Amino acid sequence: MASHEILGVLVQVYKRGGKAWHCSASLKGRQYRASTKEEGLDQAKAFAEDWYLGLRGKLAAGLLKTETTFAEAAKKFEQETSNSL
């Protein structure tokens, strides 16, 4: 798998077997990934840099969406099913 680091080691740009490059980064202990939808490495690196800076801006503004954990979903499911019995 071809892989490159940009912005020091903050962002990784890599190929997952297809034509398009993907990027990943960690913020506050969470891993984020996206497809650059670019086939050229230079264009993919430019996309990844903009994507990462956008994530940082959303984090600073409190707009970064976080997913529900499995434990949270399981608890909600148990609550909903116990109420319907």
Buried (B, 14 or more C-beta within 10 A) or exposed (E): EEEBEBEEEBBBBBBEEEEEBBBBBEBEEEEBEBBBEBEEBEEBBBBBBEBBEEBBEEBEEEEBEEEEEEEEEEEEEEEEEEEEE
